[in-house]
Amino acid sequence: MPSYDYIQSISRAADILELVGNSPNGLSLVQIAQTRRLHRQTAFNILRTLVHKGLLLRESSPPRYLLGPVMAGLRMRQEKLNQDLVRRAMPVVLRVARETGAEVILSHYTGGEVVGRIRIPTVPDEQPIVRYTWRMHPYGTGLVFQACMSPMQLDDYRRRNPLEAYDQDGFWKSYELLDGLIARLRGGGCLAYLKSNILRVVVPIFGVRGALSAAMSLIKNPVADISACGAKRCVGTAVEAADELSACLKSWPARPASFDEWMEPVP
């Protein structure tokens, strides 16, 4: 068996474990296969192996997979991390939404998917949304997480999430444009761009040992009545909030002083 296939199999199994671990009520075979973009037989074979090893349990009524006894401790730890992230982030995210007037979303990467944790809508009467199974657009906030993937992980991510399936209106146009945005993000520590009269800002949040823990995104629509200084203030507010959350999670990432590159329009 080629080494790449062997590593890919382990990666798929690990992603499924993480995905199931973040689903308190368990997941069915169909849900797992659809979320991970796997053939049902492939997903079934991986799940059967994980059950055999005690890493997962299969309940029959209704049919679903849950973490097994070997993984129970990991599940408890993951739930605590999720709750802690939401608890720490909620007041910061609310403040950013209030100061910018933008929709604000906090997300993280788990089980090979970008999952939303908090959404603060722009409608005043709407309540903040907190949930743990909200799959987000893979080429929105997902750009932050793609910037931290290895080449093999990135290939697998894009294979499971083909751009043409999510870009039917030609918003992103090509992987080359996406790679250019990711390069800007890596070089600048955050990404802000104007496109279709909407200001979008995405900033990473780092945790213990400098690992990427989450991402915060702002969507300001429309921006026609916002000055350049106002747009830069939105970016600055998001960056400061992300740094604050990173500090809470025991990391202090460096940020560049200039906003100039961040505000380049996207073609």
C-alpha positions as CSV (number, residue, x, y, z in Angstrom):
1,M,0.0,0.0,0.0
2,P,1.5,3.4,-0.9
3,S,2.5,5.5,2.1
4,Y,0.2,8.4,1.0
5,D,-2.8,6.1,1.2
6,Y,-1.8,4.8,4.6
7,I,-1.4,8.3,6.0
8,Q,-4.7,9.4,4.4
9,S,-6.5,6.6,6.1
10,I,-5.2,7.6,9.5
11,S,-6.1,11.2,8.8
12,R,-9.7,10.2,7.9
13,A,-10.1,8.1,11.0
14,A,-8.7,10.9,13.2
15,D,-11.1,13.4,11.6
16,I,-14.1,11.1,12.2
17,L,-13.1,10.7,15.8
18,E,-12.9,14.4,16.2
19,L,-16.2,15.0,14.4
20,V,-18.1,12.4,16.5
21,G,-16.4,13.8,19.6
22,N,-17.9,17.2,19.0
23,S,-21.4,15.8,18.4
24,P,-23.0,15.2,21.9
25,N,-25.8,13.1,20.5
26,G,-23.7,11.1,18.1
27,L,-23.8,10.9,14.3
28,S,-25.2,8.4,11.8
29,L,-23.2,6.7,9.1
30,V,-24.9,9.0,6.5
31,Q,-24.1,12.1,8.4
32,I,-20.5,11.2,8.8
33,A,-20.1,10.2,5.1
34,Q,-21.8,13.4,3.9
35,T,-19.9,15.7,6.2
36,R,-16.6,14.1,5.4
37,R,-17.4,13.7,1.7
38,L,-16.7,10.0,1.8
39,H,-18.3,7.0,0.0
40,R,-20.6,5.3,2.4
41,Q,-18.6,2.0,2.2
42,T,-15.4,3.8,2.9
43,A,-16.9,5.6,5.9
44,F,-18.5,2.3,7.1
45,N,-15.1,0.4,7.0
46,I,-13.4,3.2,9.0
47,L,-16.2,3.2,11.5
48,R,-16.3,-0.5,11.9
49,T,-12.5,-0.5,12.6
50,L,-12.9,2.2,15.2
51,V,-15.7,0.4,16.9
52,H,-13.6,-2.8,16.9
53,K,-10.8,-0.9,18.6
54,G,-13.1,0.5,21.2
55,L,-12.6,4.1,20.0
56,L,-16.3,4.4,19.0
57,L,-19.6,2.8,20.1
58,R,-22.4,2.0,17.7
59,E,-25.9,2.3,19.1
60,S,-28.7,0.6,17.1
61,S,-31.8,2.7,18.1
62,P,-31.5,5.0,16.4
63,P,-28.4,3.9,14.5
64,R,-25.5,6.3,15.4
65,Y,-21.9,6.4,16.5
66,L,-20.6,7.8,19.8
67,L,-17.2,8.0,21.3
68,G,-16.2,4.7,23.0
69,P,-14.7,4.2,26.4
70,V,-11.2,4.7,25.2
71,M,-12.1,8.2,24.0
72,A,-14.4,9.2,26.9
73,G,-11.7,11.3,28.6
74,L,-11.0,13.1,25.3
75,R,-14.7,13.8,24.9
76,M,-14.9,15.4,28.3
77,R,-11.8,17.5,27.6
78,Q,-13.1,18.6,24.2
79,E,-16.4,19.7,25.6
80,K,-14.6,21.7,28.3
81,L,-12.5,23.3,25.7
82,N,-15.5,24.2,23.6
83,Q,-17.4,25.6,26.5
84,D,-14.3,27.5,27.7
85,L,-13.8,29.0,24.2
86,V,-17.4,30.2,24.0
87,R,-17.3,31.5,27.6
88,R,-14.1,33.5,27.0
89,A,-15.1,34.7,23.5
90,M,-18.7,35.7,24.0
91,P,-18.2,39.1,25.7
92,V,-15.4,40.0,23.3
93,V,-17.4,39.0,20.2
94,L,-20.4,41.0,21.5
95,R,-18.3,44.0,22.0
96,V,-16.8,43.8,18.5
97,A,-20.3,43.5,17.0
98,R,-21.5,46.5,19.0
99,E,-18.5,48.7,18.1
100,T,-18.4,47.8,14.4
101,G,-22.1,47.2,13.6
102,A,-21.0,44.1,11.7
103,E,-22.1,40.5,11.8
104,V,-19.5,38.6,13.8
105,I,-18.8,34.9,13.7
106,L,-16.5,32.8,15.8
107,S,-15.5,29.4,14.3
108,H,-12.9,26.7,14.7
109,Y,-11.6,23.7,12.7
110,T,-12.6,20.3,13.9
111,G,-13.0,16.9,12.3
112,G,-11.7,18.3,9.0
113,E,-14.5,20.9,8.9
114,V,-14.9,24.6,9.7
115,V,-17.6,24.7,12.5
116,G,-19.3,27.8,13.8
117,R,-19.5,28.4,17.5
118,I,-20.9,31.9,17.9
119,R,-22.8,34.2,15.5
120,I,-23.8,37.7,16.4
121,P,-26.3,38.9,13.8
122,T,-26.7,42.6,12.8
123,V,-30.5,42.5,13.5
124,P,-30.9,44.1,16.9
125,D,-33.7,41.8,18.1
126,E,-31.9,38.6,17.1
127,Q,-30.2,36.7,19.9
128,P,-26.6,35.5,19.6
129,I,-26.4,32.0,18.3
130,V,-24.3,29.4,20.1
131,R,-24.2,25.8,18.7
132,Y,-21.8,23.0,18.0
133,T,-22.8,21.4,14.7
134,W,-22.9,24.4,12.4
135,R,-20.9,23.7,9.3
136,M,-19.6,26.9,7.7
137,H,-18.7,27.8,4.1
138,P,-15.3,26.2,3.5
139,Y,-14.0,29.2,1.6
140,G,-15.0,31.9,3.9
141,T,-13.5,31.8,7.4
142,G,-12.0,28.5,6.1
143,L,-9.2,30.5,4.5
144,V,-7.6,31.1,7.9
145,F,-7.5,27.4,8.5
146,Q,-6.3,26.6,5.0
147,A,-3.3,28.8,5.7
148,C,-2.2,26.5,8.5
149,M,-2.7,23.2,6.6
150,S,0.1,21.0,5.3
151,P,0.0,20.5,1.5
152,M,-1.5,17.0,1.9
153,Q,-4.2,18.4,4.3
154,L,-5.0,21.2,1.9
155,D,-5.3,18.8,-1.1
156,D,-7.7,16.6,0.9
157,Y,-9.7,19.6,2.1
158,R,-10.1,21.0,-1.4
159,R,-10.9,17.5,-2.8
160,R,-13.7,17.2,-0.3
161,N,-14.8,20.8,-0.9
162,P,-14.4,21.5,-4.6
163,L,-14.4,25.2,-5.3
164,E,-16.8,24.9,-8.2
165,A,-19.4,23.4,-5.9
166,Y,-19.3,26.5,-3.6
167,D,-18.5,29.2,-6.2
168,Q,-21.2,28.9,-8.8
169,D,-21.5,32.7,-9.1
170,G,-17.8,33.1,-9.7
171,F,-17.1,35.0,-6.5
172,W,-13.7,33.5,-5.9
173,K,-12.9,32.7,-9.6
174,S,-10.0,30.4,-9.0
175,Y,-7.7,28.6,-6.6
176,E,-5.0,31.0,-7.7
177,L,-6.9,33.9,-6.2
178,L,-7.5,32.0,-3.0
179,D,-3.9,31.1,-2.7
180,G,-3.0,34.8,-3.1
181,L,-5.3,35.7,-0.3
182,I,-3.9,33.0,1.9
183,A,-0.4,34.3,1.2
184,R,-1.5,37.8,2.3
185,L,-3.0,36.3,5.4
186,R,0.2,34.5,6.3
187,G,2.3,37.6,5.7
188,G,0.0,40.0,7.5
189,G,-1.5,38.0,10.3
190,C,-5.1,38.8,9.2
191,L,-7.1,39.2,6.1
192,A,-9.5,42.1,5.1
193,Y,-10.9,42.7,1.7
194,L,-13.6,44.6,-0.1
195,K,-15.7,42.7,-2.6
196,S,-19.2,43.2,-3.9
197,N,-19.6,46.2,-1.7
198,I,-19.0,44.1,1.4
199,L,-16.2,44.4,3.9
200,R,-15.0,41.0,5.1
201,V,-12.4,40.6,7.9
202,V,-11.0,37.3,9.1
203,V,-8.5,37.1,12.0
204,P,-7.0,34.0,13.6
205,I,-7.0,33.3,17.3
206,F,-4.1,31.4,18.7
207,G,-4.0,29.2,21.8
208,V,-1.5,27.2,23.8
209,R,2.0,26.9,22.2
210,G,0.9,29.3,19.4
211,A,-1.5,26.8,17.8
212,L,-4.4,28.1,15.8
213,S,-7.4,27.7,18.0
214,A,-10.2,29.6,16.3
215,A,-11.0,32.4,13.9
216,M,-13.2,35.5,14.0
217,S,-14.9,36.9,11.0
218,L,-16.7,40.2,10.4
219,I,-19.1,40.9,7.6
220,K,-20.0,44.6,7.1
221,N,-22.7,45.1,4.4
222,P,-23.0,47.5,2.7
223,V,-19.8,49.6,3.0
224,A,-20.6,52.4,0.5
225,D,-21.2,54.9,3.4
226,I,-18.1,53.8,5.3
227,S,-14.9,55.9,5.0
228,A,-11.5,54.3,4.6
229,C,-10.8,55.3,8.2
230,G,-14.0,53.6,9.3
231,A,-13.1,50.4,7.5
232,K,-9.7,50.4,9.0
233,R,-11.2,50.9,12.4
234,C,-13.3,47.7,11.8
235,V,-10.1,45.8,11.0
236,G,-8.3,47.3,14.0
237,T,-11.2,46.4,16.3
238,A,-11.2,42.8,15.0
239,V,-7.4,42.4,15.3
240,E,-7.3,43.8,18.9
241,A,-10.2,41.5,19.9
242,A,-8.4,38.5,18.4
243,D,-5.2,39.4,20.2
244,E,-7.2,39.7,23.4
245,L,-8.6,36.3,23.0
246,S,-5.3,34.8,22.0
247,A,-3.8,36.3,25.2
248,C,-6.6,34.6,27.2
249,L,-5.6,31.3,25.5
250,K,-1.9,31.9,26.5
251,S,-0.5,33.1,23.2
252,W,0.8,36.4,22.1
253,P,1.0,36.5,18.2
254,A,2.9,39.4,16.6
255,R,0.9,41.7,14.4
256,P,2.2,44.1,11.7
257,A,1.6,47.8,12.3
258,S,0.3,48.7,8.9
259,F,-3.2,48.1,7.5
260,D,-2.3,49.1,4.0
261,E,-1.9,45.6,2.5
262,W,-5.0,44.3,4.3
263,M,-7.2,46.8,2.6
264,E,-6.3,46.0,-1.0
265,P,-9.4,45.3,-3.0
266,V,-9.9,41.8,-4.3
267,P,-10.5,41.6,-8.1
